[in-house]
């Protein structure tokens, strides 16, 4: 596994990070905690020692599973979690509804106020069974709270030794520029893959200029770029990809499925899967520090880890880009 320095910190992260969204037991259609634990252990074995989680993933369930799995192995791991999405806390502003790991429909609110961040951090530390969070990220922007107040809370937590570095997620360049007025930030976490490349216009150049790490999520477009999601795929009632992701709409899914055979010769050339090819394309982009690859079991972890073991030629990178540029935007 290759490692890279995260922004302006002394934290080193693998080029492929373990995404702990699915093990929270929601959105994707449930999860088996024993299998999730085995996946985390496998990640450590293959050097994928950074784990990206959040309280929003199953109302804290992902953090609890991760905390238990890392017991006695905490010094081997880099933990990245988040704040700013509160379940059933109407003090923020409404974001969306989701079903938690117990099957209950819950309302999620954005809240990056000072008191909320400090409260959330304490709860995450308990669930993760640790004294410090390596990278603490604002999950989504909260337009109702001034960024000065948000940064004040994060800097306070860092001074107290409860977090090591401050990160953002889904923040625009304007938002990051505002944050930098009050303190430094180590990273931003935007969505980036062959289907979604808009951060190349502003976010990536901004982060390169200000030495801010970029930990991209969604490198395989939530499975759509793996070749395993067919046109006639029927999703579990708790799997919300088709509901929330425009590329999963049948009309758009077919367009992606039809283009995947054009990726196959490139994948065969390097002896890799389509998923590994898609992940590798992301981590090869200048300015990208790492890609978050979600995993539900040890087999998926092993496959994801190998995505960092090869390097695409510039010609093959350009070929893949050309194919997806020709695809165009999703149809509504």
CORJO-V482068 format. One record per residue. N is the residue number from 1. RES is the residue in one letter. SS is DSSP state (H for helix, E for strand, L for the rest). OMEGA is omega in whole degrees, 0 to 359 (* if undefined). Layout:
n;res;ss;omega
N;RES;SS;OMEGA
N;RES;SS;OMEGA
//
This chain:
n;res;ss;omega
1;X;L;176
2;X;L;181
3;X;E;178
4;X;E;178
5;X;E;181
6;X;L;177
7;X;L;183
8;X;L;182
9;X;L;174
10;X;L;180
11;X;L;176
12;X;E;182
13;X;E;177
14;X;E;181
15;X;L;174
16;X;E;183
17;X;E;178
18;X;E;177
19;X;E;186
20;X;L;179
21;X;L;187
22;X;H;183
23;X;H;175
24;X;H;174
25;X;L;178
26;X;L;179
27;X;L;184
28;X;E;179
29;X;L;175
30;X;L;180
31;X;L;177
32;X;L;185
33;X;H;179
34;X;H;178
35;X;H;178
36;X;H;178
37;X;H;178
38;X;H;179
39;X;H;178
40;X;H;179
41;X;H;178
42;X;H;180
43;X;H;177
44;X;H;182
45;X;H;184
46;X;L;177
47;X;L;177
48;X;L;193
49;X;L;175
50;X;E;184
51;X;E;180
52;X;E;182
53;X;L;179
54;X;L;175
55;X;L;181
56;X;L;181
57;X;L;180
58;X;L;179
59;X;L;178
60;X;L;185
61;X;H;179
62;X;H;179
63;X;H;180
64;X;H;179
65;X;H;180
66;X;H;180
67;X;H;179
68;X;H;182
69;X;H;182
70;X;L;180
71;X;L;182
72;X;L;182
73;X;L;187
74;X;H;183
75;X;H;178
76;X;H;190
77;X;L;169
78;X;E;182
79;X;E;175
80;X;E;176
81;X;E;191
82;X;E;174
83;X;E;173
84;X;L;173
85;X;E;183
86;X;E;176
87;X;E;175
88;X;L;179
89;X;L;188
90;X;L;177
91;X;L;176
92;X;L;176
93;X;E;188
94;X;E;180
95;X;E;176
96;X;E;177
97;X;E;178
98;X;E;178
99;X;E;181
100;X;L;185
101;X;L;178
102;X;L;178
103;X;L;181
104;X;L;178
105;X;E;183
106;X;E;177
107;X;E;182
108;X;E;183
109;X;E;174
110;X;E;181
111;X;L;178
112;X;L;177
113;X;L;183
114;X;H;184
115;X;H;181
116;X;H;180
117;X;H;181
118;X;H;177
119;X;H;182
120;X;H;180
121;X;H;179
122;X;H;180
123;X;H;179
124;X;H;178
125;X;H;179
126;X;H;181
127;X;H;181
128;X;H;179
129;X;L;181
130;X;L;179
131;X;L;183
132;X;L;175
133;X;E;185
134;X;E;179
135;X;E;182
136;X;E;189
137;X;E;171
138;X;E;191
139;X;L;178
140;X;L;177
141;X;L;176
142;X;L;186
143;X;L;182
144;X;L;182
145;X;L;177
146;X;L;181
147;X;H;176
148;X;H;179
149;X;H;179
150;X;H;181
151;X;H;178
152;X;H;180
153;X;H;182
154;X;H;179
155;X;H;177
156;X;H;180
157;X;H;180
158;X;H;178
159;X;H;180
160;X;L;178
161;X;L;181
162;X;L;174
163;X;E;180
164;X;E;183
165;X;E;182
166;X;E;179
167;X;E;177
168;X;E;177
169;X;E;180
170;X;L;179
171;X;L;176
172;X;L;178
173;X;H;180
174;X;H;179
175;X;H;179
176;X;H;178
177;X;H;177
178;X;H;179
179;X;H;183
180;X;L;176
181;X;L;187
182;X;L;180
183;X;L;181
184;X;L;174
185;X;L;186
186;X;L;188
187;X;E;169
188;X;E;181
189;X;E;178
190;X;L;173
191;X;E;181
192;X;L;176
193;X;L;182
194;X;L;179
195;X;L;186
196;X;L;188
197;X;L;186
198;X;H;181
199;X;H;179
200;X;H;182
201;X;L;186
202;X;L;185
203;X;H;181
204;X;H;178
205;X;H;180
206;X;H;182
207;X;H;177
208;X;H;182
209;X;H;185
210;X;L;179
211;X;L;177
212;X;L;180
213;X;E;178
214;X;E;177
215;X;E;186
216;X;E;175
217;X;E;180
218;X;L;184
219;X;L;178
220;X;L;178
221;X;H;178
222;X;H;175
223;X;H;185
224;X;L;182
225;X;L;182
226;X;L;185
227;X;L;182
228;X;L;178
229;X;L;184
230;X;L;179
231;X;L;183
232;X;L;181
233;X;L;175
234;X;L;185
235;X;L;174
236;X;L;183
237;X;L;179
238;X;L;177
239;X;E;190
240;X;L;183
241;X;H;182
242;X;H;182
243;X;H;188
244;X;H;185
245;X;L;187
246;X;H;179
247;X;H;178
248;X;H;174
249;X;L;185
250;X;H;183
251;X;H;179
252;X;H;179
253;X;H;180
254;X;H;180
255;X;H;179
256;X;H;180
257;X;H;181
258;X;H;183
259;X;H;184
260;X;H;177
261;X;H;178
262;X;H;177
263;X;H;188
264;X;H;179
265;X;H;179
266;X;H;178
267;X;H;180
268;X;H;180
269;X;H;181
270;X;H;180
271;X;L;183
272;X;L;177
273;X;L;177
274;X;H;179
275;X;H;179
276;X;H;179
277;X;H;181
278;X;H;179
279;X;H;182
280;X;H;178
281;X;H;181
282;X;H;185
283;X;H;177
284;X;L;180
285;X;L;179
286;X;L;181
287;X;L;177
288;X;L;178
289;X;L;183
290;X;E;174
291;X;E;177
292;X;E;179
293;X;E;181
294;X;E;179
295;X;L;179
296;X;L;183
297;X;L;183
298;X;H;181
299;X;H;178
300;X;H;177
301;X;H;181
302;X;H;180
303;X;H;181
304;X;H;183
305;X;H;182
306;X;H;179
307;X;H;180
308;X;H;186
309;X;L;180
310;X;L;181
311;X;L;178
312;X;L;175
313;X;L;178
314;X;H;179
315;X;H;180
316;X;H;175
317;X;H;181
318;X;H;180
319;X;H;179
320;X;H;179
321;X;H;181
322;X;H;180
323;X;H;184
324;X;H;173
325;X;H;179
326;X;H;179
327;X;H;179
328;X;L;182
329;X;L;179
330;X;L;176
331;X;L;182
332;X;L;*
//
